[in-house]
Amino acid sequence: MTSGPDPISVMILDREYRVTCTPEERSSLLEAASILDNQMRQIRSSGRLMALERIAVLAALNLTDEKLKADKLGIERQQINDRVRLLADRVENALNS
């Protein structure tokens, strides 16, 4: 049984944000906030003064780029796995003929 949403506080770049989520989503939300906080801190520590909004946009772009690359890699792996299975089936059929 799932419980209703509860407010949770996350700290991102020394600012507190209250977000509502279900208990089942809590750990992934905390992990996402931690990843975002780390990404934003890396950008801020690059030495250039930037507004929080600019840091957030750059972090979002970086994380989205990483996700797209991971998605593409996953698709390519699946295509390779499918091709290997097809070739293995052909070899097996040839050996059984």
N, CA, C and O atoms as a MOPAC input file, in Angstrom:
PM7 MOZYME 1SCF
protein

 N      0.84500 1    -1.17900 1     0.00000 1
 C      0.00000 1     0.00000 1     0.00000 1
 C      0.88600 1     1.23700 1     0.00000 1
 O      1.86300 1     1.30800 1     0.74600 1
 N      0.54900 1     2.19700 1    -0.82600 1
 C      1.33400 1     3.41800 1    -0.88600 1
 C      0.68100 1     4.49100 1    -0.04000 1
 O     -0.54300 1     4.59300 1     0.03900 1
 N      1.51800 1     5.27800 1     0.58200 1
 C      1.02800 1     6.39300 1     1.38400 1
 C      0.90900 1     7.62900 1     0.50900 1
 O      1.41700 1     7.67000 1    -0.61100 1
 N      0.23200 1     8.62700 1     1.04000 1
 C      0.09600 1     9.87100 1     0.31200 1
 C      1.39900 1    10.65100 1     0.31000 1
 O      2.33600 1    10.31500 1     1.03500 1
 N      1.45200 1    11.68200 1    -0.50100 1
 C      2.66900 1    12.48700 1    -0.57100 1
 C      2.94000 1    13.24000 1     0.73000 1
 O      2.02300 1    13.69400 1     1.41500 1
 N      4.22300 1    13.35700 1     1.04600 1
 C      4.66400 1    14.09200 1     2.22500 1
 C      5.69200 1    15.12300 1     1.79700 1
 O      6.43600 1    14.89700 1     0.84200 1
 N      5.74500 1    16.25400 1     2.49000 1
 C      6.78600 1    17.23300 1     2.15600 1
 C      8.14600 1    16.74700 1     2.65100 1
 O      8.25100 1    16.11000 1     3.69800 1
 N      9.17700 1    17.05800 1     1.88300 1
 C     10.54400 1    16.71100 1     2.23900 1
 C     11.41600 1    17.91100 1     1.90700 1
 O     11.16000 1    18.61900 1     0.93300 1
 N     12.43000 1    18.13800 1     2.70000 1
 C     13.36000 1    19.23900 1     2.44900 1
 C     14.63300 1    18.68400 1     1.83100 1
 O     15.17500 1    17.67900 1     2.29000 1
 N     15.10200 1    19.35000 1     0.78700 1
 C     16.38200 1    19.00500 1     0.18100 1
 C     17.21900 1    20.27600 1     0.11800 1
 O     16.69700 1    21.37600 1    -0.05900 1
 N     18.52000 1    20.10200 1     0.26600 1
 C     19.43700 1    21.23800 1     0.18600 1
 C     20.17600 1    21.16100 1    -1.14200 1
 O     20.80700 1    20.15500 1    -1.46400 1
 N     20.08600 1    22.23100 1    -1.89600 1
 C     20.78400 1    22.33100 1    -3.16700 1
 C     21.50200 1    23.66700 1    -3.19800 1
 O     20.87400 1    24.72500 1    -3.15900 1
 N     22.79700 1    23.60800 1    -3.26900 1
 C     23.64900 1    24.79700 1    -3.29700 1
 C     23.31600 1    25.73000 1    -2.13200 1
 O     23.10400 1    26.93100 1    -2.30500 1
 N     23.27900 1    25.13300 1    -0.94200 1
 C     23.05300 1    25.84400 1     0.32300 1
 C     21.69000 1    26.50700 1     0.43500 1
 O     21.50300 1    27.41400 1     1.24600 1
 N     20.75300 1    26.06600 1    -0.36300 1
 C     19.38500 1    26.56600 1    -0.26300 1
 C     18.45400 1    25.39100 1    -0.01600 1
 O     18.61400 1    24.31100 1    -0.58500 1
 N     17.48200 1    25.63000 1     0.84500 1
 C     16.51900 1    24.58100 1     1.16200 1
 C     15.31800 1    24.67500 1     0.23300 1
 O     14.77100 1    25.75400 1     0.00300 1
 N     14.91900 1    23.52000 1    -0.29700 1
 C     13.74500 1    23.43100 1    -1.15400 1
 C     12.82800 1    22.37600 1    -0.57200 1
 O     13.27000 1    21.28100 1    -0.22400 1
 N     11.54200 1    22.70600 1    -0.46500 1
 C     10.55200 1    21.74700 1     0.03600 1
 C      9.84200 1    21.15900 1    -1.17600 1
 O      9.33000 1    21.87300 1    -2.03800 1
 N      9.83000 1    19.83900 1    -1.20800 1
 C      9.23600 1    19.11800 1    -2.32100 1
 C      8.29800 1    18.06800 1    -1.74300 1
 O      8.58300 1    17.48500 1    -0.69700 1
 N      7.20700 1    17.83200 1    -2.40400 1
 C      6.26400 1    16.81500 1    -1.97000 1
 C      6.48600 1    15.55100 1    -2.78800 1
 O      6.56700 1    15.59300 1    -4.01500 1
 N      6.58100 1    14.43600 1    -2.09200 1
 C      6.74400 1    13.15100 1    -2.77700 1
 C      6.18600 1    12.04700 1    -1.90000 1
 O      5.97200 1    12.22800 1    -0.70100 1
 N      5.95700 1    10.90600 1    -2.51800 1
 C      5.48900 1     9.74600 1    -1.75600 1
 C      6.67600 1     9.11600 1    -1.04100 1
 O      7.82200 1     9.34600 1    -1.42700 1
 N      6.42000 1     8.33500 1    -0.01600 1
 C      7.52600 1     7.65300 1     0.67500 1
 C      8.35500 1     6.76900 1    -0.26400 1
 O      9.56200 1     6.62200 1    -0.07000 1
 N      7.71500 1     6.18100 1    -1.27600 1
 C      8.42000 1     5.32900 1    -2.22700 1
 C      9.39300 1     6.12200 1    -3.09400 1
 O     10.39700 1     5.58000 1    -3.55700 1
 N      9.10000 1     7.40300 1    -3.31500 1
 C      9.94900 1     8.25200 1    -4.15500 1
 C     11.03900 1     8.96400 1    -3.36100 1
 O     11.93900 1     9.56800 1    -3.94400 1
 N     10.96300 1     8.89500 1    -2.05400 1
 C     11.85100 1     9.67400 1    -1.18800 1
 C     13.33600 1     9.42900 1    -1.45900 1
 O     14.09500 1    10.38400 1    -1.62400 1
 N     13.75700 1     8.18100 1    -1.50900 1
 C     15.19500 1     7.90600 1    -1.66600 1
 C     15.69700 1     8.36100 1    -3.02700 1
 O     16.80100 1     8.89900 1    -3.12200 1
 N     14.91100 1     8.15800 1    -4.08900 1
 C     15.36500 1     8.60400 1    -5.40600 1
 C     15.37100 1    10.12200 1    -5.49900 1
 O     16.22100 1    10.69100 1    -6.18400 1
 N     14.44200 1    10.78900 1    -4.82300 1
 C     14.44400 1    12.25200 1    -4.80500 1
 C     15.67600 1    12.77600 1    -4.07800 1
 O     16.31400 1    13.72100 1    -4.54200 1
 N     16.01300 1    12.17300 1    -2.94800 1
 C     17.20800 1    12.58600 1    -2.20300 1
 C     18.47300 1    12.35500 1    -3.02600 1
 O     19.38600 1    13.18000 1    -3.00900 1
 N     18.52600 1    11.24300 1    -3.73900 1
 C     19.67900 1    10.96000 1    -4.59500 1
 C     19.76600 1    11.97200 1    -5.73600 1
 O     20.85000 1    12.46300 1    -6.05000 1
 N     18.62900 1    12.28400 1    -6.35400 1
 C     18.60700 1    13.26400 1    -7.44100 1
 C     19.05400 1    14.63800 1    -6.94000 1
 O     19.81100 1    15.33300 1    -7.61600 1
 N     18.58700 1    15.02100 1    -5.76200 1
 C     18.98100 1    16.31600 1    -5.18900 1
 C     20.47700 1    16.34400 1    -4.91200 1
 O     21.12700 1    17.36700 1    -5.12800 1
 N     21.02600 1    15.24600 1    -4.44200 1
 C     22.46000 1    15.16500 1    -4.16800 1
 C     23.27600 1    15.28700 1    -5.45800 1
 O     24.28100 1    15.99600 1    -5.50000 1
 N     22.83400 1    14.59200 1    -6.50700 1
 C     23.52500 1    14.67300 1    -7.79700 1
 C     23.46400 1    16.08900 1    -8.34300 1
 O     24.46900 1    16.61500 1    -8.82200 1
 N     22.29900 1    16.70800 1    -8.27600 1
 C     22.15200 1    18.08000 1    -8.75900 1
 C     23.00400 1    19.04000 1    -7.94000 1
 O     23.65500 1    19.92200 1    -8.50000 1
 N     23.00600 1    18.87900 1    -6.63000 1
 C     23.82300 1    19.73200 1    -5.76000 1
 C     25.29900 1    19.60700 1    -6.13100 1
 O     25.99700 1    20.61500 1    -6.24100 1
 N     25.77600 1    18.38800 1    -6.32200 1
 C     27.18300 1    18.18000 1    -6.70200 1
 C     27.50400 1    18.82400 1    -8.04100 1
 O     28.54400 1    19.46400 1    -8.19400 1
 N     26.61300 1    18.65400 1    -9.00800 1
 C     26.81800 1    19.24300 1   -10.34000 1
 C     26.87400 1    20.76700 1   -10.24300 1
 O     27.74100 1    21.39400 1   -10.85200 1
 N     25.96700 1    21.35800 1    -9.49200 1
 C     25.92600 1    22.81400 1    -9.35900 1
 C     27.15300 1    23.33300 1    -8.61200 1
 O     27.67000 1    24.40100 1    -8.94200 1
 N     27.61300 1    22.60500 1    -7.63000 1
 C     28.82900 1    23.00500 1    -6.89900 1
 C     30.05700 1    22.95800 1    -7.80700 1
 O     30.92200 1    23.83000 1    -7.72400 1
 N     30.13700 1    21.95600 1    -8.66300 1
 C     31.25200 1    21.88100 1    -9.60600 1
 C     31.25600 1    23.08000 1   -10.54700 1
 O     32.30500 1    23.66300 1   -10.82000 1
 N     30.08800 1    23.43500 1   -11.03200 1
 C     29.97600 1    24.58400 1   -11.93300 1
 C     30.35200 1    25.86300 1   -11.20600 1
 O     31.09400 1    26.69000 1   -11.73600 1
 N     29.83800 1    26.02500 1    -9.98700 1
 C     30.13500 1    27.23600 1    -9.21200 1
 C     31.62300 1    27.33000 1    -8.89800 1
 O     32.18700 1    28.42500 1    -8.88700 1
 N     32.26300 1    26.19200 1    -8.64100 1
 C     33.68100 1    26.21300 1    -8.27900 1
 C     34.60000 1    26.41500 1    -9.47800 1
 O     35.82000 1    26.48000 1    -9.32200 1
 N     34.02800 1    26.51500 1   -10.66500 1
 C     34.84700 1    26.73900 1   -11.85400 1
 C     35.54300 1    28.09300 1   -11.80300 1
 O     36.42000 1    28.38000 1   -12.61800 1
 N     35.14700 1    28.92400 1   -10.83900 1
 C     35.85000 1    30.18400 1   -10.62300 1
 C     35.15800 1    31.40100 1   -11.20000 1
 O     35.44000 1    32.53000 1   -10.79800 1
 N     34.27200 1    31.18400 1   -12.11900 1
 C     33.56600 1    32.32800 1   -12.69000 1
 C     32.32200 1    32.63000 1   -11.86400 1
 O     31.58200 1    31.72000 1   -11.48900 1
 N     32.10000 1    33.88300 1   -11.58900 1
 C     30.89700 1    34.25600 1   -10.84200 1
 C     29.68800 1    34.08500 1   -11.74600 1
 O     29.66200 1    34.58700 1   -12.87000 1
 N     28.70500 1    33.38400 1   -11.25600 1
 C     27.49200 1    33.15200 1   -12.03100 1
 C     26.29300 1    33.25200 1   -11.11400 1
 O     26.35500 1    32.92900 1    -9.92700 1
 N     25.21500 1    33.70200 1   -11.69100 1
 C     23.95000 1    33.73900 1   -10.95300 1
 C     23.44900 1    32.30800 1   -10.75300 1
 O     23.74800 1    31.41800 1   -11.54900 1
 N     22.69400 1    32.10300 1    -9.69300 1
 C     22.14900 1    30.78000 1    -9.37300 1
 C     21.36000 1    30.21800 1   -10.55400 1
 O     21.45400 1    29.02700 1   -10.85100 1
 N     20.59900 1    31.04700 1   -11.21200 1
 C     19.80000 1    30.58800 1   -12.34400 1
 C     20.69200 1    30.04400 1   -13.45800 1
 O     20.38300 1    29.00900 1   -14.04900 1
 N     21.77800 1    30.72100 1   -13.74300 1
 C     22.70300 1    30.27300 1   -14.78800 1
 C     23.36800 1    28.95200 1   -14.38800 1
 O     23.52500 1    28.05900 1   -15.22000 1
 N     23.75200 1    28.82900 1   -13.13100 1
 C     24.34000 1    27.58100 1   -12.64200 1
 C     23.34000 1    26.44100 1   -12.79700 1
 O     23.70500 1    25.34600 1   -13.22400 1
 N     22.08100 1    26.69700 1   -12.45200 1
 C     21.04200 1    25.66600 1   -12.54100 1
 C     20.81800 1    25.23700 1   -13.99100 1
 O     20.66400 1    24.04800 1   -14.26800 1
 N     20.80100 1    26.18900 1   -14.90800 1
 C     20.59400 1    25.86200 1   -16.32000 1
 C     21.76800 1    25.04900 1   -16.85400 1
 O     21.56700 1    24.06100 1   -17.56100 1
 N     22.99500 1    25.45500 1   -16.52200 1
 C     24.16500 1    24.69900 1   -16.96800 1
 C     24.16700 1    23.29000 1   -16.38300 1
 O     24.50900 1    22.33400 1   -17.07800 1
 N     23.79100 1    23.15300 1   -15.12200 1
 C     23.70500 1    21.82900 1   -14.50000 1
 C     22.64700 1    20.98100 1   -15.20600 1
 O     22.87600 1    19.80200 1   -15.47600 1
 N     21.50200 1    21.57100 1   -15.50400 1
 C     20.44000 1    20.84200 1   -16.20400 1
 C     20.91300 1    20.38700 1   -17.57900 1
 O     20.63700 1    19.26100 1   -17.99000 1
 N     21.62300 1    21.25500 1   -18.28700 1
 C     22.15200 1    20.87700 1   -19.60300 1
 C     23.15700 1    19.73400 1   -19.49000 1
 O     23.11100 1    18.78800 1   -20.27700 1
 N     24.06300 1    19.81400 1   -18.51900 1
 C     25.06000 1    18.76000 1   -18.32400 1
 C     24.41000 1    17.42600 1   -17.99400 1
 O     24.76700 1    16.39800 1   -18.57100 1
 N     23.45800 1    17.43700 1   -17.06600 1
 C     22.80200 1    16.19900 1   -16.65200 1
 C     21.94400 1    15.61200 1   -17.77500 1
 O     21.87500 1    14.39300 1   -17.93300 1
 N     21.29500 1    16.47500 1   -18.55000 1
 C     20.48700 1    16.00500 1   -19.67300 1
 C     21.38400 1    15.38900 1   -20.74100 1
 O     21.04200 1    14.35900 1   -21.32200 1
 N     22.52400 1    16.01200 1   -20.99800 1
 C     23.47900 1    15.47100 1   -21.95700 1
 C     23.95600 1    14.08700 1   -21.50900 1
 O     24.02500 1    13.16200 1   -22.32000 1
 N     24.28100 1    13.94400 1   -20.23700 1
 C     24.71000 1    12.64500 1   -19.70700 1
 C     23.61300 1    11.60000 1   -19.87600 1
 O     23.89500 1    10.45800 1   -20.24000 1
 N     22.36000 1    11.98500 1   -19.61200 1
 C     21.24600 1    11.04300 1   -19.74700 1
 C     21.05900 1    10.62600 1   -21.19500 1
 O     20.85900 1     9.44600 1   -21.48100 1
 N     21.12300 1    11.58800 1   -22.11400 1
 C     20.95700 1    11.25600 1   -23.53200 1
 C     22.05600 1    10.31300 1   -24.01000 1
 O     21.79200 1     9.37900 1   -24.76700 1
 N     23.28400 1    10.55600 1   -23.57100 1
 C     24.39200 1     9.66800 1   -23.94900 1
 C     24.18700 1     8.27100 1   -23.36900 1
 O     24.44500 1     7.27500 1   -24.04500 1
 N     23.72800 1     8.19400 1   -22.13000 1
 C     23.47500 1     6.90000 1   -21.49800 1
 C     22.33300 1     6.16900 1   -22.20800 1
 O     22.40600 1     4.95900 1   -22.42300 1
 N     21.28200 1     6.90600 1   -22.57000 1
 C     20.16300 1     6.30100 1   -23.29900 1
 C     20.63000 1     5.75300 1   -24.63600 1
 O     20.27700 1     4.63600 1   -25.01200 1
 N     21.42000 1     6.53500 1   -25.35100 1
 C     21.92700 1     6.11300 1   -26.65400 1
 C     22.80200 1     4.87500 1   -26.50300 1
 O     22.70000 1     3.94000 1   -27.29800 1
 N     23.65100 1     4.86500 1   -25.49900 1
 C     24.51700 1     3.71600 1   -25.24500 1
 C     23.67700 1     2.47600 1   -24.93800 1
 O     23.99500 1     1.37700 1   -25.39200 1
 N     22.61000 1     2.65800 1   -24.16800 1
 C     21.71800 1     1.54200 1   -23.85500 1
 C     21.04800 1     0.99000 1   -25.09500 1
 O     20.91100 1    -0.22600 1   -25.23500 1
 N     20.62600 1     1.86700 1   -26.00300 1
 C     20.00200 1     1.43400 1   -27.25600 1
 C     21.01700 1     0.67800 1   -28.10000 1
 O     20.70300 1    -0.37300 1   -28.65800 1
 N     22.24000 1     1.21300 1   -28.19500 1
 C     23.27700 1     0.55500 1   -28.97900 1
 C     23.60700 1    -0.81800 1   -28.39900 1
 O     23.79200 1    -1.77900 1   -29.14600 1
 N     23.68000 1    -0.91500 1   -27.08900 1
 C     23.94000 1    -2.21900 1   -26.45500 1
 C     22.83400 1    -3.20700 1   -26.77600 1
 O     23.09800 1    -4.37500 1   -27.06200 1
 N     21.59300 1    -2.73600 1   -26.72700 1
 C     20.46400 1    -3.61300 1   -27.02700 1
 C     20.53300 1    -4.08300 1   -28.47200 1
 O     20.26200 1    -5.25100 1   -28.75100 1
 N     20.89000 1    -3.20000 1   -29.39200 1
 C     21.01300 1    -3.58100 1   -30.79800 1
 C     22.11600 1    -4.62100 1   -30.98300 1
 O     21.95400 1    -5.56700 1   -31.75300 1
 N     23.22500 1    -4.45000 1   -30.28600 1
 C     24.32000 1    -5.42000 1   -30.36800 1
 C     23.87500 1    -6.75800 1   -29.80100 1
 O     24.13400 1    -7.80300 1   -30.39700 1
 N     23.20800 1    -6.73200 1   -28.65400 1
 C     22.71300 1    -7.97400 1   -28.04900 1
 C     21.73500 1    -8.69000 1   -28.97900 1
 O     21.78600 1    -9.91200 1   -29.12200 1
 N     20.84200 1    -7.92100 1   -29.61200 1
 C     19.88800 1    -8.51400 1   -30.54000 1
 C     20.60600 1    -9.15300 1   -31.72200 1
 O     20.26000 1   -10.25200 1   -32.15400 1
 N     21.60400 1    -8.45300 1   -32.23300 1
 C     22.37400 1    -8.96900 1   -33.38000 1
 C     23.14000 1   -10.23800 1   -33.00100 1
 O     23.17900 1   -11.19100 1   -33.78000 1
 N     23.74300 1   -10.25800 1   -31.82000 1
 C     24.47100 1   -11.44100 1   -31.36300 1
 C     23.51500 1   -12.61800 1   -31.22900 1
 O     23.84600 1   -13.73100 1   -31.63800 1
 N     22.32400 1   -12.38600 1   -30.65700 1
 C     21.34000 1   -13.46100 1   -30.53000 1
 C     20.93000 1   -14.00300 1   -31.90100 1
 O     20.80500 1   -15.21300 1   -32.09100 1
 N     20.72500 1   -13.08700 1   -32.85200 1
 C     20.34500 1   -13.49400 1   -34.19700 1
 C     21.44300 1   -14.34700 1   -34.82900 1
 O     21.15700 1   -15.38600 1   -35.42400 1
 N     22.69400 1   -13.91600 1   -34.70300 1
 C     23.81500 1   -14.67200 1   -35.26400 1
 C     23.96800 1   -16.02700 1   -34.57000 1
 O     24.24500 1   -17.03300 1   -35.22300 1
 N     23.79000 1   -16.05000 1   -33.25600 1
 C     23.87900 1   -17.31200 1   -32.51700 1
 C     22.78300 1   -18.27400 1   -32.97900 1
 O     23.02800 1   -19.47200 1   -33.12300 1
 N     21.58200 1   -17.75600 1   -33.21100 1
 C     20.49200 1   -18.59900 1   -33.71200 1
 C     20.82300 1   -19.15500 1   -35.09600 1
 O     20.55800 1   -20.32400 1   -35.38000 1
 N     21.39900 1   -18.32000 1   -35.95000 1
 C     21.77700 1   -18.77800 1   -37.29600 1
 C     22.84000 1   -19.87300 1   -37.22600 1
 O     22.76100 1   -20.87400 1   -37.93900 1
 N     23.83200 1   -19.67600 1   -36.36200 1
 C     24.88200 1   -20.68600 1   -36.20600 1
 C     24.27600 1   -21.98200 1   -35.70400 1
 O     24.59300 1   -23.05600 1   -36.21500 1
 N     23.41000 1   -21.89300 1   -34.71400 1
 C     22.77000 1   -23.09100 1   -34.16100 1
 C     21.93600 1   -23.79500 1   -35.22700 1
 O     21.97100 1   -25.02200 1   -35.32600 1
 N     21.19300 1   -23.04000 1   -36.01800 1
 C     20.38400 1   -23.63200 1   -37.08400 1
 C     21.27200 1   -24.29900 1   -38.13100 1
 O     20.94900 1   -25.37600 1   -38.63300 1
 N     22.37700 1   -23.66400 1   -38.45100 1
 C     23.30400 1   -24.22900 1   -39.44200 1
 C     23.91400 1   -25.53200 1   -38.93400 1
 O     24.07200 1   -26.48800 1   -39.69200 1
 N     24.25200 1   -25.56100 1   -37.65300 1
 C     24.84300 1   -26.76300 1   -37.07700 1
 C     23.84600 1   -27.89800 1   -36.96500 1
 O     24.22600 1   -29.06700 1   -37.04000 1
 N     22.58200 1   -27.57300 1   -36.78900 1
 C     21.53500 1   -28.59500 1   -36.65600 1
 C     21.01700 1   -29.07800 1   -38.00900 1
 O     20.25300 1   -30.04200 1   -38.06300 1
 N     21.41300 1   -28.43500 1   -39.08700 1
 C     20.91700 1   -28.83300 1   -40.42700 1
 C     21.67500 1   -30.00100 1   -40.98600 1
 O     21.38400 1   -30.45400 1   -42.09400 1

